[in-house]
Amino acid sequence: MNSPRTTLYRDKHNAKLMGVCSGIADYTGVNVGWIRFAAIISLWLTGGMTIPAYFIAGILLNKKPPHLYKDVDEQKYWQRVRQSPQRSAREIRAQFRDVDRRLADVEHYYVSSNPRLSAEIERLR
């Protein structure tokens, strides 16, 4: 998956400093407050090693494109894809199976209730 929607960006729109925490929050779908809280706790746990890592990430990460998502639903969808691509693929396959089942029901209804159409289909076989 090498899509712009599956890439980690700095989110300068919701940023407090450089946008790294808000970018991680956007990427994972976790509330930005929890990400910032974890960053503060990691400052204490790592003895300040988080500060250089934060600035390095702020320099290396690209700025989030302004129109990456059309709406909030699309943003939530891509967050779910990033969290679990296998689950997303299963959900899409299930939706296609449901559409296929409904189309088969429609086809069965029209063929069974229309003897002329049914005879025409049988003649073509």
Stockholm file with secondary structure:
# STOCKHOLM 1.0

chainA/1-125         MNSPRTTLYRDKHNAKLMGVCSGIADYTGVNVGWIRFAAIISLWLTGGMTIPAYFIAGILLNKKPPHLYKDVDEQKYWQRVRQSPQRSAREIRAQFRDVDRRLADVEHYYVSSNPRLSAEIERLR
#=GR chainA/1-125 SS CCCGGGSCCBCGGGCSSSSHHHHHHHHHCCCHHHHHHHHHHHHHHHTTTHHHHHHHHHHHSCBCCTTSCSSHHHHHHHHHHHHCHHHHHHHHHHHHHHHHHHHHHHHHHHHHHCHHHHHHHHHHC
#=GC SS_cons         CCCGGGSCCBCGGGCSSSSHHHHHHHHHCCCHHHHHHHHHHHHHHHTTTHHHHHHHHHHHSCBCCTTSCSSHHHHHHHHHHHHCHHHHHHHHHHHHHHHHHHHHHHHHHHHHHCHHHHHHHHHHC
//
